[in-house]
């Protein structure tokens, strides 16, 4: 609107060197209509001003200011093609008078993706000798944006990619504005915010078929009773809803972050995530890692690098959120970073920034963790995903192929609608597998709340720990191309450990695995699944340590427990050699545990050679099962 109110100043600046256009000779009736249009514009009613400006041009086709103001109005309405045509018609009438309008002309060219022409136009504007400081800074800012756009296009040529956003339709969108989309790992549930009647509420829609959602409905429970809410995110398993709001009974001085849990009666009453995260400053834009152990959010608290920064808090063993950490100067800028979204792969983060170099205003960026777990350099998602306008929140489906975002495109039902589009291959997240199931007591079949730990077999590192819910359900996302070991520990039970050879499994598949825990009892025998010695060797393999450390934990938690470590082989080779090898392997495990501080009096070891087969030695599969090491509870 300020652009329209500055028309008079531009008029004076240009009039001094006008060659053709003379405002004094404009038809009086056209001027009167034009002045009515300016009054309407000053009230912020751009659409209502358009017919008046068009009428003014009809009354005097030489009225350059009317063309320019109508072009500006069309630009504000994001009708860039019409704006450009109007600017160009005004330029043909008087090129000298037009020069000070080369900046808004360039912006509308950029709105159409014509960045090279936009650069030419802004360079033409910068040649004007009497630019004030504000105009100069604005033009230089736009010039950097256009140069960035041109360079980005040169480096990301992909003629196969077609950006074609699809409106999610009347089942999701209404005449009101919908935004902040969030989806569960199977894309089965979409939650979003809708603004209407001076309040924001949360809604959900269930996917019926690929890309088609059922009719929206307000989410169940008491969560919508509060009026002042905003950004929200649903956990990948659909069990937690985390959102920003200024709740009347719990809030600090500004927006804070709250959490609600899925119950049979709907979403539970919201609870604050705690005073480590919520402060007297602004907190919003929450997004949960797939294992629900990391919470990313936006805050303008002290200690940042700009206005609003991205922060992360990790959940402690007691279930509370730890002291937040700023995500650093590579991710955060001197401007505002907002609307983070952590993907189901737990390694790819999308967010907006108006401080990093982009196309103008706020752009969408992607940043990824490297092999060491450190965040890399943010990458702009590029045009036409990013435009000269402010881009909002983005959510990406678990398979990484589809993105959801809000936009006010020409086919909007009203305000902002939710759209989906195919994500360009180079900015997709990592392909991911998903494993879900229950942890169950082996004797009673009752569910057991526990912690499931995921270990990367290539380096023995723990990738994530996932706490089951109160009925023992767990959900884990796994990057593809790796083999894993799952371990579960719970006091009073023997540990569970199982090798998952998923390196060659198809991505985006969901696997189900129920885990049965054995209570600590006399004479129970447990086989080590990950202690796999090399042929004729009794040197502990690197992959064995994670599993042996779980036994160490059991022995630590049960200080009176005694175990016997047993070594077993198949029947290939001499019996005395097999007996000696199996004994040395069992001893190697005892030596490791003693080195970790376990009293030798609590352990014994014995080699059984091939005398206790558990499978037929006539097949390779059977022999592989017979080559094993075990531990047996021999004292409580």
N, C-alpha and C positions, 0 to 999 in steps of 0.2 A: 504494500500500500504506500510505503514511503516513496517508492519509485514514481508513483502517479503524482503525489503531492510535490515532487521535485520538478515537475514538467516546466513550471514557470522559470525556474533557474536555468534549465537547459535551453529554454527558448531564448533567454537573454544572451547566454553564452554563444549560441549559434548565430543569432541575428546579426552580429557584427561583421560576419564574413559571408552572409548569404549571397548567392549568385542569382537565384531564380525566385525562390519562395519569399513572398512578402506577407507576413501575418496581418499587416494592416489592411490588406486588400481582400481578406477572407469575407465571404458573405455573412452579413450580420445575423441572419436566421441560423446559419450553421454554427456561429460562435455561441449563440444563445443555447442551442441544443447541446453543444459541447460543454458549456459551463454546467448545465444540468447533469451531464454525465460525470463531471468531476465531483460534483456534490454527492452523487450516488457512490462513487469510488471512495470518497473520504469516509463514507459510512461502512465501508468494507463489503459492499454488495456488488461484487465484480460482475456476476452474471447479469444483474439488472442493468449494469452500465453498458453492456455490449450492444444492445439494440439502439441505444441513444447515440453511441459513437458511430455506429453504422449509418444511422439516419443523418448525422452531421456530415459524414462523407458524401452521402447521397445529395445533400443540399449544396455541397461545394466540393467537387471532386479534386480540387487543388489544395484542400485543407490538410497540409502535411502533418500538423500536430495531431489531428484526429486519427490519421493513419497510425502514427507512432503510439498514441495512447491505446488504440484498439489492439495494436500488436502487443503492447505490454500486457493488456488484459488477457489476451489469448495465451500469452506465456504463463501468466499466473494460473490460468485454468489448465495448463499443461497441454494445450493444443499447439504444440510447437510448429507443426507444419503450416498452420494458418498464420501464426505469428511471423514466421520467416517470410512468407509471401507478402504480408503487409509491410514488414520492414523494407523489403526489397522494392516494393511499389513506392514507398516514401523516398527511398534513396534515388530512384530514377527521376523524381521531381526536383531534387536538389541534393547533390552529393556533398556539398560543403556543409549544409545545414545538418546533414545526416551523421557526420563524423562522430559527434558526441554520443550518438545512439549505437555506435558500433559495438560497444560492450554488451548491452542487452541483446543485440542481434547475435553476437557470438554465443551467448548463453543458450539461446534458442536453437542455434545450429548444433551445439553440443547436445541439447536435449534430443535431437534426432540422430545422434551418433555421428554427425559430420564434423569430426574433430579437427581435421586438417583445414577445412574452411573456417571453423571457429577460431583457429590459431591465426589465420590470416586476418580475420576481422579484428581480433583483439590487438594484434600488432599494429593495425591501422589506427586503432583507438589510441594506442600508446604514443603515436607520432604527434598527437594533438599537444601543442606547447603549453597550454594553460590548465592542465589537470591539477585539481587539488589533491592533497595527500590521501584523502579517503578514496577517491577515484583511482589514484595510482596504485594503492595497495590492493584494491579490489581487482583491478585489471591484471596485476602481476600474479595474484593468487589464481585467477582463471587461466592465465597463460601457463602456469606450472601444471595445472590440472589437464589442460589440453595436450601439453607435451607428454605428460604421463600416459594419457589415453592412447596417443599415437605410438609411443614406445611399447606399451603393453600389447597393443594389437599386433605389432610387428613380431613380438616374441611368443605370442599365443595364437598362431594361425591354426584353425581347425575348421575346415569347410564343412565337416560332417555334423558339427554341433548346431542345433536349432533351438534357440530359446523361445519356447512357446508356452507361457503360463496358462493353466486351465483353471477357471473359476470352479470352486468346489460345489457351487450350485445352491439351490434353495434349501436343501437339507441342512446346510451349515450357515449360509449367509442370509442376512436380512437387510432392511433399509437402514439399520443401525450399523455401527462400525464393529467389525470383528478383527481381533489381532492377538498376538502372543500365542501362536499355535504350539502345541507340544504333543508328541505321540509316544506310545509305548513301543516296546521292542518288536512286537509283531505287527505294528501299525493298526492293531485292532481297535484302539481307543485314541480318539483325538480330543484334547481339552483345549479350551481357548477362552479369551476374555471378550466380553461384549459391552459396549458403552451405550447407555440409553437412560433417558429420564434423570440426568445428572447423577448417575451412579454407574459403577462397573460391576458386572457379575460374571460368574464362571459357568461355562456350559460344556457339554460333552456330546460327542457323536461317535457311534460305533461303525466301523467299516463292515460293509456287507460283502462286497466283492472288491477286487483290486481297483483302488482309486475311487470307489463309490461309497459314500458314507450315508448312514441312516439319518433320520430326522433328529435334529438337535433337541436337547432337553437340558434344563438346569440340573447341575450336579446335585445329587442327593445329600441330605444332611443339613446342618445348621450353618455351613460355611458362607452362604450367600446372605446371611442376615446383616452382615456389616456392609456398608455402602462404599467405603473408601478403600478399594483394592486395585491391584494393577497386574504386574507381571506374574505369571505362574508357570510351573513346570511339573509334569508328572514323572515319577520315577519309571525306569525302564520296565520294571515288573508290574507297574500299575498300582502299587500298594501305598505309595506316599504321594501327597500333593503338597508342594512347597510354593509359597507365593509371597508377594510383597503387599503391604497394606498399612493403613494407619488406623488400627482398631481402637475403638473407643475405650475399652477396658484395660488394654495391655500395652498400648503403644508408648514409645519414648517420644521425643519431640518431633520426629520426622517419620518417613516411611521406614518400616522394619520388615523383617522376614519371619514368616510363620510356617508351621508344618501341620498337616492334617493326615490322618491315617484312614485307610479303607476299612470299614467295618460292615457287618451284615445290615446295619441300619443306614449306611451311607458314610460320607466322610465325617470324621470325628470333629469335635470342637477344636478350633485352631489353637496351637500352642506356640509361644515364642521359641525361637531356636537358641535363645540365651544371650546374656549380656556380653559375651565375647564377640559375637557378631553384631547384635543390635546395640546401637549407641545413640547419642543425641544427634548424630549426623544422619545422612541419607543412606539407606540400604535398600537395594532393589535388585531386579533381574536375576533371581536365583536359578541355578541349574545343578542337578545332582549327577555325580558320576554313576555309571551303571551298577557298581557295587555298593552305592549309597554311603561311601566312606569319605567322599570329598564333596564339598559344597562350594561352588563358584558363585560369586555375586559382585554387585557394583556398589561402591561407596565413595563418598567425597570426604571421608575422615582424614585427619592429618597423617602424613607419612606417604602420601601418594606423589605422583609425578605431574599431575594436571588437575583438571576439575573433578571428574569422576573416573575412578580407576577400577580395574578388575582385581579382586582379591580371592583367596581360596582358604577354606578352613577344613581341617581333617578331623574326622570323628574319632574320639578317644575310646579306650577300652571300656570305660564306664558309660558309653553311649552319648556323652556330651560332646559339644563341638569345641575344638581347640582354638588357640589364638590364631586369628587370620594372618595370612602372609600376603603381602603385595606381590603381584605376578611379575613385577620388574619393568625396567625402562624399555625393554625391547618390545613388550606387548603393550604397555601403557605409554601414553604420549602427553604432551602439554595440553591436549584437548580433553574430550570426554570419550571414554570407552564404555559401551553399554551392551545390553541384551546378550550375554554369553550363552552358548549352547554346547554342552559337552556330548559328543556322540557316544553311541553304544560301544564303540571300540575302545573307549576310555583313553584315547590317544589323540583325538582330533577335536579342536575347539573352534567354534565359529563365534564371531562377535562383530559389533559395529564400532567404528572410530571416526571422529571428525578431526583428529590430530595427525593421523598417519596420511601419507600422500595418497590421493585418490582422485575421484572425478568431480569433487565438490560436495560440500556438506558432509554427511556421514555415509561411509561406505561399509560394506560387509567384507570381513577378512577371515582367513582360516590360518590356524597355527597348529603345528603337530609336535608331539613329543618325539625325541630321538631315542636311540637304543639305550641311552643312559638314563632316560626318564626326564631329561631337560627339554624345555620348550624351545622350539626353533624360531625362525624369523617369520613374522606374519606375512601372508600373501593376500593381495587384493583379489577378490573373486572376479573382477573384470566386468566390462560392459558386454552385454546389456543387463546383466544381473544388477550391477551397480550403475547408477545414472547420476545426473547432476542434482537429483533431489536427495532428501534424507531417506536412507534405507532403514528398515526396521528389523524386527527379530526374524530369525531363520531357524527352522527345525528340519532335521534330516532323518529320513527313515533308516531303520536298522541296516538295510541292505546297501545303503549309501547311494542309491540310484535316484531317489525322489526327495525333493526339498519342498517344504511348505513355508509360505510367507504371506504377509499382509500387503495389499496394494490397493490404490484407488483408481484402477484402470477404467477404461471407457465402458466395460461391461459390468462394472460394480453395481450391486443391488442398492447401494447407498453408502457413502463414506468408504471406509476400508473393508474389503472382503478378503477372505482367505483363498489362496491359490496354491496349486502345486505345479512343479515343473521338473524336468529331467536335469539332474546336476551334471555339469561338464566333467568328463572323466578325470582330468588332472586336479580337480578340487574336491574329489570325493574322499570320504574317510576310508580307513582300511577295511578290507573285507573281514567279516567276523562270524564266529560260530557261537551258538548259545546252548548252554546246558542248564536244565532245571530238574528239580526233583524234591524229595523229602529226606530228612534224616530221621531214622526210626530206631527204636529199641528193638534189638534182634529177638529178645525173648517175649516181650509183651506186645510188640507191634504198635506201641504208642509213639507219637511224634516227639522229637527231642530238639528243643532250641539249642543250636550249636553254632560253631564257627567253621566254615569251609574255607580252606586255604588252597590257593592255586599256585603251583610251582612250575616254572619254565625249565624243562629238562636240559636245555642246551647250556644253561649257566647256573642252574640250581637256585635261581633267584625266586623269591616269592612275589608273584605279580600282583596278587590281590587277596584280601580276606573278606569273606562275605558272611555276615551274620544271618542265620535263618530267622524267620518270623516266629511268632509264638506257637504256631502249629508245625514247625519244622521245615517249612518250605524255603528253598534257596533258588537263586537265579544267578548265573554267571555268564558273562560275555568273554569270548576268547578270540584274540587275533588269530588269523589263519596261518598256516605254514609252520606250525610248531607242534611238538609233542609235550604233553603236560602230565603232572602227577597231582591228583586230588588227595588232600589229607583232611581229616576231621579229628579234633580232640575235644573230649568232654570229660570232666572230672568224674571218676567212678566207672569209666569205660576204657576199654583198650582202644588205641588209636585205629583209625581207618586210613588206608592208603591204597590208591589204585592208579596204575599207569594208563593214560589215555593217549593212544597213538593217533593224533588228529592231524598230523602234518599234511596228509593227502586227502583229507575229508573235504567235501564240497562246502564252500562258504555259504552263509546265510541259512544254514540248516539248524534246526532246533533238536537237541538230543535230550532224552529223559533218562535220569539215573537216580534211583532211590538208594540211599546209603543206610546200611544197617550197622549199628554200633553194638559191639559185644560187651556186656557188663564184665567187670573184673571178677573172675571166678577161678577156682582151682582147676588145673589141668586143661584149661582152654589153650588151643594151639592156634597161633596166627602166623601166616606166611608173609614174609617181606616181598612185596611186589616190585620194588624198585632196586633191590640189591641184586644186581645181575653181574656176576663175576665174568671176566674174560676166560676163554678156554685155558684150562690147566693153570689158572692163576688164583691166588687168594689175596691179591691186593684189592682193597676196597675201591670200587668205581666211584667216580665223582658224583654220579646220580644217586648214590646210596645215602649220602649224608643227610638229606632232607628227611628221609624216612627214619633213619636211625635217631635223628634229633627228636622225632615224635615219640619214639620209645623212651628216650631220655626224659621227655616231659612227663610221660606216664609214671616213670620210676620216681621222679621228683615229687609229683603230686601224691604218690602213694608210697611213703617212705618205708613201709614194712613189706612191700611187694618183693618177691624173689622170682627170678626167671631162669630158664635154661635155654641157651641158644643152640639150635640144632642145625647141622649141615647135611645136605642130601645131594646125591648125584643120580644120573641114569646108570644103566648097566653096561655102557660102552667102556671097554678097557679092563684092566686087571682090578680085581676086587680090593687088593691091598692099596693100590694107588688111589682108588676112589675114596677109600676110608681115610687115608692120610690127607687128601685134598679137602674132603668135607670137614675134617677136624680143624685144619688150618683156617678154613673160611669161617667157621664158627668162632674160633679164637680171635680172628681179626676183628670181628664185631665186638667181642668182649673187651679187647684191648682199646678200641675206639671209645667205648662207654666209660671205661676206667679213666682214660685220658680226659674225659669230660667231668670227672669227679664222682662217678658212681662207685660205691664201695664194692670191692671184688667179692666180698662175702655174700653179696646179694645176687651174684650171677655165677652160672656154671656153663660149660660148653661141652658139646659132644658131637662127634662125626658119626653118621650112620651109613655113609656110602650109599649103596643102592638097595639096602635092606628094607626100606619102608616106602615103596613106590605108591604114588597116589593116582597113577595113570598107567596105561599099557605102554611098555617100553618098545613095542613092535613098531610104533609110528614115531615120526619126528615130533609131532604135536604132543604126544604122550611123554616122550623123553624130555621135552622142554619143561613140562609141568613137574617132572620129577627132579629136575635140577633147581633146587630151591634152598633157601635158608629160612628158619622159623624161630619163633620164641614161644615157650610154654610157661604158663604160670604154675610155679611149683611151691609157692609160699605166699600167704596173705598176712 
